[in-house]
Amino acid sequence: MTSQDSAIAVLFLQHSRHTLADQCWPRLRAAVEPLLPHQIWWRPNPASNSIGNLLLHLNGNVRQWLVDAFSQRQDQRDRPAEFSATGQLSAEALLASLGATIEEASAVLSRLTPGELAASYSIQGYPALSGLEAVYHVVEHFSMHYGQILYIAKTLTAADLGFYSELNRSGRAD
């Protein structure tokens, strides 16, 4: 691996950690904390997920794909339970669990090497994923569900979350 390849790997890992731990996670937490218990578990229809389901799902995904895979631990994920839950856990418990997983994932992303990004991993039945693919999957997957959670929170509260209000001053908010 060249020094340029190594530098690119470091940038990729830094950006991935920043996106998960410093951007998406604090905003997700800020959007969910003020919600009432019935709002956390509200589903628009039986085919859709609640914020609670999505929080459980994100926790399971990040733990399985990043924390357990790169720590060479057998994951204990029960993916169907993430979607079948209907209100057993509070927002505080869901956020605490996901927050702990994000902290572990951030530590993993801080210590990964270019060699680990190039190595092959078996995750969730996929027999040969590169470490880079696993990290990319987690960031993309988290971002997608993060957007769904924000949309549901805004729908339920009719409130602007204000995450990009600084852009209104620059005239470039659109």
CNS distance restraints for C-alpha pairs under 8 A (distance, minus, plus):
assign (resid   1 and name CA) (resid   5 and name CA) 6.02 0.50 0.50
assign (resid   1 and name CA) (resid   6 and name CA) 6.73 0.50 0.50
assign (resid   2 and name CA) (resid   6 and name CA) 6.28 0.50 0.50
assign (resid   3 and name CA) (resid   7 and name CA) 6.09 0.50 0.50
assign (resid   4 and name CA) (resid   8 and name CA) 6.18 0.50 0.50
assign (resid   5 and name CA) (resid   9 and name CA) 6.19 0.50 0.50
assign (resid   5 and name CA) (resid 114 and name CA) 7.97 0.50 0.50
assign (resid   6 and name CA) (resid  10 and name CA) 6.27 0.50 0.50
assign (resid   6 and name CA) (resid 114 and name CA) 5.89 0.50 0.50
assign (resid   7 and name CA) (resid  11 and name CA) 6.26 0.50 0.50
assign (resid   8 and name CA) (resid  12 and name CA) 6.10 0.50 0.50
assign (resid   9 and name CA) (resid  13 and name CA) 6.19 0.50 0.50
assign (resid   9 and name CA) (resid 113 and name CA) 7.77 0.50 0.50
assign (resid   9 and name CA) (resid 114 and name CA) 5.58 0.50 0.50
assign (resid   9 and name CA) (resid 117 and name CA) 7.63 0.50 0.50
assign (resid  10 and name CA) (resid  14 and name CA) 6.08 0.50 0.50
assign (resid  10 and name CA) (resid 113 and name CA) 7.81 0.50 0.50
assign (resid  10 and name CA) (resid 114 and name CA) 7.33 0.50 0.50
assign (resid  11 and name CA) (resid  15 and name CA) 6.01 0.50 0.50
assign (resid  12 and name CA) (resid  16 and name CA) 6.04 0.50 0.50
assign (resid  13 and name CA) (resid  17 and name CA) 6.09 0.50 0.50
assign (resid  13 and name CA) (resid 109 and name CA) 5.88 0.50 0.50
assign (resid  13 and name CA) (resid 110 and name CA) 7.14 0.50 0.50
assign (resid  13 and name CA) (resid 112 and name CA) 7.66 0.50 0.50
assign (resid  14 and name CA) (resid  18 and name CA) 6.06 0.50 0.50
assign (resid  14 and name CA) (resid 109 and name CA) 7.39 0.50 0.50
assign (resid  14 and name CA) (resid 110 and name CA) 7.21 0.50 0.50
assign (resid  15 and name CA) (resid  19 and name CA) 6.01 0.50 0.50
assign (resid  16 and name CA) (resid  20 and name CA) 6.28 0.50 0.50
assign (resid  16 and name CA) (resid 109 and name CA) 7.57 0.50 0.50
assign (resid  16 and name CA) (resid 135 and name CA) 7.41 0.50 0.50
assign (resid  16 and name CA) (resid 136 and name CA) 7.68 0.50 0.50
assign (resid  16 and name CA) (resid 139 and name CA) 6.41 0.50 0.50
assign (resid  17 and name CA) (resid  21 and name CA) 5.73 0.50 0.50
assign (resid  17 and name CA) (resid  22 and name CA) 7.43 0.50 0.50
assign (resid  17 and name CA) (resid 105 and name CA) 7.95 0.50 0.50
assign (resid  17 and name CA) (resid 106 and name CA) 5.62 0.50 0.50
assign (resid  17 and name CA) (resid 109 and name CA) 5.93 0.50 0.50
assign (resid  17 and name CA) (resid 110 and name CA) 7.34 0.50 0.50
assign (resid  18 and name CA) (resid  22 and name CA) 4.90 0.50 0.50
assign (resid  18 and name CA) (resid  23 and name CA) 6.44 0.50 0.50
assign (resid  19 and name CA) (resid  23 and name CA) 5.05 0.50 0.50
assign (resid  19 and name CA) (resid  24 and name CA) 6.04 0.50 0.50
assign (resid  19 and name CA) (resid 139 and name CA) 7.29 0.50 0.50
assign (resid  20 and name CA) (resid  24 and name CA) 5.28 0.50 0.50
assign (resid  20 and name CA) (resid  25 and name CA) 5.90 0.50 0.50
assign (resid  20 and name CA) (resid 102 and name CA) 7.48 0.50 0.50
assign (resid  20 and name CA) (resid 106 and name CA) 7.84 0.50 0.50
assign (resid  20 and name CA) (resid 139 and name CA) 6.49 0.50 0.50
assign (resid  20 and name CA) (resid 142 and name CA) 7.53 0.50 0.50
assign (resid  21 and name CA) (resid  25 and name CA) 5.36 0.50 0.50
assign (resid  21 and name CA) (resid  26 and name CA) 7.27 0.50 0.50
assign (resid  21 and name CA) (resid 102 and name CA) 6.38 0.50 0.50
assign (resid  21 and name CA) (resid 103 and name CA) 7.43 0.50 0.50
assign (resid  21 and name CA) (resid 106 and name CA) 6.44 0.50 0.50
assign (resid  22 and name CA) (resid  26 and name CA) 6.43 0.50 0.50
assign (resid  23 and name CA) (resid  27 and name CA) 6.46 0.50 0.50
assign (resid  24 and name CA) (resid  28 and name CA) 5.92 0.50 0.50
assign (resid  24 and name CA) (resid 143 and name CA) 7.03 0.50 0.50
assign (resid  24 and name CA) (resid 146 and name CA) 6.88 0.50 0.50
assign (resid  25 and name CA) (resid  29 and name CA) 6.09 0.50 0.50
assign (resid  25 and name CA) (resid  99 and name CA) 7.81 0.50 0.50
assign (resid  25 and name CA) (resid 102 and name CA) 7.72 0.50 0.50
assign (resid  26 and name CA) (resid  30 and name CA) 6.10 0.50 0.50
assign (resid  27 and name CA) (resid  31 and name CA) 6.16 0.50 0.50
assign (resid  27 and name CA) (resid 163 and name CA) 7.31 0.50 0.50
assign (resid  28 and name CA) (resid  32 and name CA) 6.24 0.50 0.50
assign (resid  28 and name CA) (resid 146 and name CA) 6.44 0.50 0.50
assign (resid  28 and name CA) (resid 149 and name CA) 7.35 0.50 0.50
assign (resid  28 and name CA) (resid 150 and name CA) 6.93 0.50 0.50
assign (resid  29 and name CA) (resid  33 and name CA) 5.89 0.50 0.50
assign (resid  29 and name CA) (resid  95 and name CA) 6.85 0.50 0.50
assign (resid  30 and name CA) (resid  34 and name CA) 7.43 0.50 0.50
assign (resid  31 and name CA) (resid  35 and name CA) 7.65 0.50 0.50
assign (resid  31 and name CA) (resid 150 and name CA) 6.51 0.50 0.50
assign (resid  31 and name CA) (resid 153 and name CA) 6.46 0.50 0.50
assign (resid  31 and name CA) (resid 161 and name CA) 6.86 0.50 0.50
assign (resid  32 and name CA) (resid  40 and name CA) 7.62 0.50 0.50
assign (resid  32 and name CA) (resid  91 and name CA) 7.28 0.50 0.50
assign (resid  32 and name CA) (resid 153 and name CA) 6.99 0.50 0.50
assign (resid  33 and name CA) (resid  91 and name CA) 6.86 0.50 0.50
assign (resid  33 and name CA) (resid  92 and name CA) 7.44 0.50 0.50
assign (resid  35 and name CA) (resid  39 and name CA) 5.97 0.50 0.50
assign (resid  35 and name CA) (resid  40 and name CA) 6.50 0.50 0.50
assign (resid  35 and name CA) (resid  91 and name CA) 7.96 0.50 0.50
assign (resid  35 and name CA) (resid 153 and name CA) 7.61 0.50 0.50
assign (resid  36 and name CA) (resid  40 and name CA) 6.50 0.50 0.50
assign (resid  37 and name CA) (resid  41 and name CA) 6.72 0.50 0.50
assign (resid  37 and name CA) (resid  87 and name CA) 7.89 0.50 0.50
assign (resid  37 and name CA) (resid  90 and name CA) 6.61 0.50 0.50
assign (resid  37 and name CA) (resid  91 and name CA) 6.86 0.50 0.50
assign (resid  38 and name CA) (resid  42 and name CA) 5.93 0.50 0.50
assign (resid  38 and name CA) (resid  87 and name CA) 8.00 0.50 0.50
assign (resid  39 and name CA) (resid  51 and name CA) 7.88 0.50 0.50
assign (resid  39 and name CA) (resid 156 and name CA) 7.05 0.50 0.50
assign (resid  40 and name CA) (resid  50 and name CA) 6.45 0.50 0.50
assign (resid  40 and name CA) (resid  51 and name CA) 5.17 0.50 0.50
assign (resid  40 and name CA) (resid  52 and name CA) 5.30 0.50 0.50
assign (resid  40 and name CA) (resid  87 and name CA) 7.87 0.50 0.50
assign (resid  40 and name CA) (resid  91 and name CA) 6.75 0.50 0.50
assign (resid  41 and name CA) (resid  50 and name CA) 5.01 0.50 0.50
assign (resid  41 and name CA) (resid  51 and name CA) 6.12 0.50 0.50
assign (resid  41 and name CA) (resid  52 and name CA) 5.41 0.50 0.50
assign (resid  41 and name CA) (resid  53 and name CA) 7.49 0.50 0.50
assign (resid  41 and name CA) (resid  86 and name CA) 6.26 0.50 0.50
assign (resid  41 and name CA) (resid  87 and name CA) 5.62 0.50 0.50
assign (resid  42 and name CA) (resid  50 and name CA) 5.34 0.50 0.50
assign (resid  42 and name CA) (resid  51 and name CA) 7.37 0.50 0.50
assign (resid  43 and name CA) (resid  48 and name CA) 6.01 0.50 0.50
assign (resid  43 and name CA) (resid  49 and name CA) 5.79 0.50 0.50
assign (resid  43 and name CA) (resid  50 and name CA) 4.87 0.50 0.50
assign (resid  44 and name CA) (resid  48 and name CA) 6.41 0.50 0.50
assign (resid  44 and name CA) (resid  49 and name CA) 7.97 0.50 0.50
assign (resid  44 and name CA) (resid  50 and name CA) 7.97 0.50 0.50
assign (resid  49 and name CA) (resid  53 and name CA) 5.74 0.50 0.50
assign (resid  49 and name CA) (resid  54 and name CA) 6.55 0.50 0.50
assign (resid  49 and name CA) (resid  83 and name CA) 6.88 0.50 0.50
assign (resid  50 and name CA) (resid  54 and name CA) 6.30 0.50 0.50
assign (resid  51 and name CA) (resid  55 and name CA) 6.10 0.50 0.50
assign (resid  51 and name CA) (resid 149 and name CA) 5.69 0.50 0.50
assign (resid  51 and name CA) (resid 152 and name CA) 7.28 0.50 0.50
assign (resid  52 and name CA) (resid  56 and name CA) 6.29 0.50 0.50
assign (resid  52 and name CA) (resid  85 and name CA) 7.81 0.50 0.50
assign (resid  52 and name CA) (resid  86 and name CA) 7.85 0.50 0.50
assign (resid  52 and name CA) (resid  87 and name CA) 7.31 0.50 0.50
assign (resid  52 and name CA) (resid  89 and name CA) 7.92 0.50 0.50
assign (resid  52 and name CA) (resid  91 and name CA) 7.37 0.50 0.50
assign (resid  52 and name CA) (resid  94 and name CA) 7.23 0.50 0.50
assign (resid  53 and name CA) (resid  57 and name CA) 6.03 0.50 0.50
assign (resid  53 and name CA) (resid  82 and name CA) 5.56 0.50 0.50
assign (resid  53 and name CA) (resid  83 and name CA) 5.28 0.50 0.50
assign (resid  53 and name CA) (resid  84 and name CA) 7.51 0.50 0.50
assign (resid  53 and name CA) (resid  85 and name CA) 6.41 0.50 0.50
assign (resid  53 and name CA) (resid  86 and name CA) 7.73 0.50 0.50
assign (resid  54 and name CA) (resid  58 and name CA) 6.00 0.50 0.50
assign (resid  54 and name CA) (resid  82 and name CA) 7.56 0.50 0.50
assign (resid  54 and name CA) (resid  83 and name CA) 7.69 0.50 0.50
assign (resid  54 and name CA) (resid 145 and name CA) 6.69 0.50 0.50
assign (resid  54 and name CA) (resid 149 and name CA) 7.29 0.50 0.50
assign (resid  55 and name CA) (resid  59 and name CA) 6.15 0.50 0.50
assign (resid  55 and name CA) (resid  94 and name CA) 6.50 0.50 0.50
assign (resid  55 and name CA) (resid  95 and name CA) 7.51 0.50 0.50
assign (resid  55 and name CA) (resid  98 and name CA) 7.06 0.50 0.50
assign (resid  56 and name CA) (resid  60 and name CA) 6.20 0.50 0.50
assign (resid  56 and name CA) (resid  82 and name CA) 5.19 0.50 0.50
assign (resid  56 and name CA) (resid  83 and name CA) 7.86 0.50 0.50
assign (resid  56 and name CA) (resid  94 and name CA) 6.91 0.50 0.50
assign (resid  56 and name CA) (resid  98 and name CA) 7.67 0.50 0.50
assign (resid  57 and name CA) (resid  61 and name CA) 6.07 0.50 0.50
assign (resid  57 and name CA) (resid  79 and name CA) 7.09 0.50 0.50
assign (resid  57 and name CA) (resid  82 and name CA) 5.25 0.50 0.50
assign (resid  57 and name CA) (resid  83 and name CA) 7.21 0.50 0.50
assign (resid  58 and name CA) (resid  62 and name CA) 6.00 0.50 0.50
assign (resid  58 and name CA) (resid  98 and name CA) 7.47 0.50 0.50
assign (resid  58 and name CA) (resid 142 and name CA) 6.37 0.50 0.50
assign (resid  58 and name CA) (resid 145 and name CA) 7.52 0.50 0.50
assign (resid  59 and name CA) (resid  63 and name CA) 6.03 0.50 0.50
assign (resid  59 and name CA) (resid  97 and name CA) 7.27 0.50 0.50
assign (resid  59 and name CA) (resid  98 and name CA) 5.09 0.50 0.50
assign (resid  59 and name CA) (resid 101 and name CA) 6.49 0.50 0.50
assign (resid  60 and name CA) (resid  64 and name CA) 5.97 0.50 0.50
assign (resid  60 and name CA) (resid  77 and name CA) 5.95 0.50 0.50
assign (resid  60 and name CA) (resid  78 and name CA) 7.72 0.50 0.50
assign (resid  60 and name CA) (resid  79 and name CA) 7.00 0.50 0.50
assign (resid  60 and name CA) (resid  82 and name CA) 7.71 0.50 0.50
assign (resid  61 and name CA) (resid  65 and name CA) 5.84 0.50 0.50
assign (resid  61 and name CA) (resid  66 and name CA) 7.98 0.50 0.50
assign (resid  61 and name CA) (resid 138 and name CA) 7.17 0.50 0.50
assign (resid  62 and name CA) (resid  66 and name CA) 5.48 0.50 0.50
assign (resid  62 and name CA) (resid  67 and name CA) 6.72 0.50 0.50
assign (resid  62 and name CA) (resid 101 and name CA) 7.07 0.50 0.50
assign (resid  62 and name CA) (resid 102 and name CA) 7.49 0.50 0.50
assign (resid  62 and name CA) (resid 105 and name CA) 7.11 0.50 0.50
assign (resid  62 and name CA) (resid 138 and name CA) 6.14 0.50 0.50
assign (resid  62 and name CA) (resid 142 and name CA) 7.92 0.50 0.50
assign (resid  63 and name CA) (resid  67 and name CA) 4.73 0.50 0.50
assign (resid  63 and name CA) (resid  68 and name CA) 5.83 0.50 0.50
assign (resid  63 and name CA) (resid  75 and name CA) 7.74 0.50 0.50
assign (resid  63 and name CA) (resid 101 and name CA) 6.18 0.50 0.50
assign (resid  63 and name CA) (resid 105 and name CA) 7.33 0.50 0.50
assign (resid  64 and name CA) (resid  68 and name CA) 5.16 0.50 0.50
assign (resid  64 and name CA) (resid  69 and name CA) 6.18 0.50 0.50
assign (resid  64 and name CA) (resid  75 and name CA) 5.64 0.50 0.50
assign (resid  64 and name CA) (resid  76 and name CA) 7.94 0.50 0.50
assign (resid  64 and name CA) (resid  77 and name CA) 6.83 0.50 0.50
assign (resid  64 and name CA) (resid 123 and name CA) 7.43 0.50 0.50
assign (resid  64 and name CA) (resid 124 and name CA) 7.75 0.50 0.50
assign (resid  65 and name CA) (resid  69 and name CA) 5.49 0.50 0.50
assign (resid  65 and name CA) (resid  70 and name CA) 7.82 0.50 0.50
assign (resid  65 and name CA) (resid 123 and name CA) 6.42 0.50 0.50
assign (resid  65 and name CA) (resid 124 and name CA) 7.88 0.50 0.50
assign (resid  65 and name CA) (resid 134 and name CA) 6.11 0.50 0.50
assign (resid  65 and name CA) (resid 135 and name CA) 7.56 0.50 0.50
assign (resid  65 and name CA) (resid 138 and name CA) 6.78 0.50 0.50
assign (resid  66 and name CA) (resid  70 and name CA) 5.80 0.50 0.50
assign (resid  66 and name CA) (resid 105 and name CA) 6.08 0.50 0.50
assign (resid  66 and name CA) (resid 108 and name CA) 7.28 0.50 0.50
assign (resid  66 and name CA) (resid 134 and name CA) 6.98 0.50 0.50
assign (resid  66 and name CA) (resid 135 and name CA) 6.69 0.50 0.50
assign (resid  66 and name CA) (resid 138 and name CA) 7.31 0.50 0.50
assign (resid  67 and name CA) (resid  71 and name CA) 5.95 0.50 0.50
assign (resid  67 and name CA) (resid 101 and name CA) 7.67 0.50 0.50
assign (resid  67 and name CA) (resid 104 and name CA) 6.42 0.50 0.50
assign (resid  67 and name CA) (resid 105 and name CA) 5.43 0.50 0.50
assign (resid  67 and name CA) (resid 108 and name CA) 6.57 0.50 0.50
assign (resid  68 and name CA) (resid  72 and name CA) 5.83 0.50 0.50
assign (resid  68 and name CA) (resid  73 and name CA) 4.81 0.50 0.50
assign (resid  68 and name CA) (resid  74 and name CA) 6.46 0.50 0.50
assign (resid  68 and name CA) (resid  75 and name CA) 5.79 0.50 0.50
assign (resid  69 and name CA) (resid  73 and name CA) 6.32 0.50 0.50
assign (resid  69 and name CA) (resid  74 and name CA) 7.68 0.50 0.50
assign (resid  69 and name CA) (resid  75 and name CA) 7.73 0.50 0.50
assign (resid  69 and name CA) (resid 121 and name CA) 7.09 0.50 0.50
assign (resid  69 and name CA) (resid 122 and name CA) 7.79 0.50 0.50
assign (resid  69 and name CA) (resid 123 and name CA) 6.78 0.50 0.50
assign (resid  70 and name CA) (resid 108 and name CA) 7.21 0.50 0.50
assign (resid  71 and name CA) (resid 108 and name CA) 7.97 0.50 0.50
assign (resid  78 and name CA) (resid  82 and name CA) 6.89 0.50 0.50
assign (resid  79 and name CA) (resid  83 and name CA) 7.18 0.50 0.50
assign (resid  80 and name CA) (resid  84 and name CA) 6.32 0.50 0.50
assign (resid  81 and name CA) (resid  85 and name CA) 6.00 0.50 0.50
assign (resid  89 and name CA) (resid  93 and name CA) 6.20 0.50 0.50
assign (resid  89 and name CA) (resid  94 and name CA) 6.54 0.50 0.50
assign (resid  90 and name CA) (resid  94 and name CA) 6.24 0.50 0.50
assign (resid  91 and name CA) (resid  95 and name CA) 5.96 0.50 0.50
assign (resid  92 and name CA) (resid  96 and name CA) 5.99 0.50 0.50
assign (resid  93 and name CA) (resid  97 and name CA) 6.15 0.50 0.50
assign (resid  94 and name CA) (resid  98 and name CA) 6.20 0.50 0.50
assign (resid  95 and name CA) (resid  99 and name CA) 5.74 0.50 0.50
assign (resid  96 and name CA) (resid 100 and name CA) 6.18 0.50 0.50
assign (resid  97 and name CA) (resid 101 and name CA) 6.39 0.50 0.50
assign (resid  98 and name CA) (resid 102 and name CA) 6.09 0.50 0.50
assign (resid  99 and name CA) (resid 103 and name CA) 6.23 0.50 0.50
assign (resid 100 and name CA) (resid 104 and name CA) 6.36 0.50 0.50
assign (resid 101 and name CA) (resid 105 and name CA) 6.05 0.50 0.50
assign (resid 102 and name CA) (resid 106 and name CA) 5.97 0.50 0.50
assign (resid 103 and name CA) (resid 107 and name CA) 6.32 0.50 0.50
assign (resid 104 and name CA) (resid 108 and name CA) 6.27 0.50 0.50
assign (resid 105 and name CA) (resid 109 and name CA) 6.14 0.50 0.50
assign (resid 106 and name CA) (resid 110 and name CA) 6.11 0.50 0.50
assign (resid 107 and name CA) (resid 111 and name CA) 6.40 0.50 0.50
assign (resid 108 and name CA) (resid 112 and name CA) 6.10 0.50 0.50
assign (resid 112 and name CA) (resid 116 and name CA) 6.18 0.50 0.50
assign (resid 112 and name CA) (resid 117 and name CA) 7.30 0.50 0.50
assign (resid 113 and name CA) (resid 117 and name CA) 6.52 0.50 0.50
assign (resid 114 and name CA) (resid 118 and name CA) 6.41 0.50 0.50
assign (resid 115 and name CA) (resid 119 and name CA) 6.10 0.50 0.50
assign (resid 116 and name CA) (resid 131 and name CA) 5.95 0.50 0.50
assign (resid 117 and name CA) (resid 130 and name CA) 6.21 0.50 0.50
assign (resid 117 and name CA) (resid 131 and name CA) 3.97 0.50 0.50
assign (resid 117 and name CA) (resid 132 and name CA) 4.65 0.50 0.50
assign (resid 118 and name CA) (resid 130 and name CA) 5.56 0.50 0.50
assign (resid 118 and name CA) (resid 131 and name CA) 5.77 0.50 0.50
assign (resid 118 and name CA) (resid 132 and name CA) 6.52 0.50 0.50
assign (resid 119 and name CA) (resid 130 and name CA) 5.45 0.50 0.50
assign (resid 119 and name CA) (resid 131 and name CA) 5.81 0.50 0.50
assign (resid 120 and name CA) (resid 128 and name CA) 5.35 0.50 0.50
assign (resid 120 and name CA) (resid 129 and name CA) 5.27 0.50 0.50
assign (resid 120 and name CA) (resid 130 and name CA) 4.53 0.50 0.50
assign (resid 120 and name CA) (resid 131 and name CA) 6.34 0.50 0.50
assign (resid 121 and name CA) (resid 127 and name CA) 6.77 0.50 0.50
assign (resid 121 and name CA) (resid 128 and name CA) 5.42 0.50 0.50
assign (resid 121 and name CA) (resid 129 and name CA) 5.12 0.50 0.50
assign (resid 121 and name CA) (resid 130 and name CA) 6.06 0.50 0.50
assign (resid 121 and name CA) (resid 131 and name CA) 6.68 0.50 0.50
assign (resid 122 and name CA) (resid 126 and name CA) 5.46 0.50 0.50
assign (resid 122 and name CA) (resid 127 and name CA) 4.35 0.50 0.50
assign (resid 122 and name CA) (resid 128 and name CA) 5.44 0.50 0.50
assign (resid 122 and name CA) (resid 129 and name CA) 6.28 0.50 0.50
assign (resid 123 and name CA) (resid 127 and name CA) 6.71 0.50 0.50
assign (resid 123 and name CA) (resid 129 and name CA) 7.33 0.50 0.50
assign (resid 129 and name CA) (resid 133 and name CA) 6.11 0.50 0.50
assign (resid 129 and name CA) (resid 134 and name CA) 6.67 0.50 0.50
assign (resid 130 and name CA) (resid 134 and name CA) 6.42 0.50 0.50
assign (resid 131 and name CA) (resid 135 and name CA) 6.26 0.50 0.50
assign (resid 132 and name CA) (resid 136 and name CA) 6.04 0.50 0.50
assign (resid 133 and name CA) (resid 137 and name CA) 5.92 0.50 0.50
assign (resid 134 and name CA) (resid 138 and name CA) 6.32 0.50 0.50
assign (resid 135 and name CA) (resid 139 and name CA) 6.36 0.50 0.50
assign (resid 136 and name CA) (resid 140 and name CA) 6.07 0.50 0.50
assign (resid 137 and name CA) (resid 141 and name CA) 5.77 0.50 0.50
assign (resid 138 and name CA) (resid 142 and name CA) 5.81 0.50 0.50
assign (resid 139 and name CA) (resid 143 and name CA) 6.04 0.50 0.50
assign (resid 140 and name CA) (resid 144 and name CA) 6.24 0.50 0.50
assign (resid 141 and name CA) (resid 145 and name CA) 6.44 0.50 0.50
assign (resid 142 and name CA) (resid 146 and name CA) 5.82 0.50 0.50
assign (resid 143 and name CA) (resid 147 and name CA) 6.20 0.50 0.50
assign (resid 144 and name CA) (resid 148 and name CA) 6.59 0.50 0.50
assign (resid 145 and name CA) (resid 149 and name CA) 6.17 0.50 0.50
assign (resid 146 and name CA) (resid 150 and name CA) 6.25 0.50 0.50
assign (resid 147 and name CA) (resid 151 and name CA) 6.11 0.50 0.50
assign (resid 148 and name CA) (resid 152 and name CA) 6.19 0.50 0.50
assign (resid 149 and name CA) (resid 153 and name CA) 6.10 0.50 0.50
assign (resid 150 and name CA) (resid 154 and name CA) 6.07 0.50 0.50
assign (resid 151 and name CA) (resid 155 and name CA) 6.05 0.50 0.50
assign (resid 152 and name CA) (resid 156 and name CA) 6.11 0.50 0.50
assign (resid 153 and name CA) (resid 157 and name CA) 6.06 0.50 0.50
assign (resid 154 and name CA) (resid 158 and name CA) 5.21 0.50 0.50
assign (resid 154 and name CA) (resid 159 and name CA) 5.49 0.50 0.50
assign (resid 154 and name CA) (resid 160 and name CA) 6.59 0.50 0.50
assign (resid 154 and name CA) (resid 161 and name CA) 7.21 0.50 0.50
assign (resid 155 and name CA) (resid 159 and name CA) 7.85 0.50 0.50
assign (resid 164 and name CA) (resid 168 and name CA) 7.59 0.50 0.50
assign (resid 164 and name CA) (resid 173 and name CA) 7.53 0.50 0.50
assign (resid 165 and name CA) (resid 169 and name CA) 7.52 0.50 0.50
assign (resid 165 and name CA) (resid 173 and name CA) 7.83 0.50 0.50
assign (resid 166 and name CA) (resid 170 and name CA) 7.14 0.50 0.50
assign (resid 167 and name CA) (resid 171 and name CA) 6.44 0.50 0.50
assign (resid 167 and name CA) (resid 172 and name CA) 5.64 0.50 0.50
assign (resid 167 and name CA) (resid 173 and name CA) 4.71 0.50 0.50
assign (resid 168 and name CA) (resid 172 and name CA) 6.44 0.50 0.50
assign (resid 168 and name CA) (resid 173 and name CA) 5.10 0.50 0.50
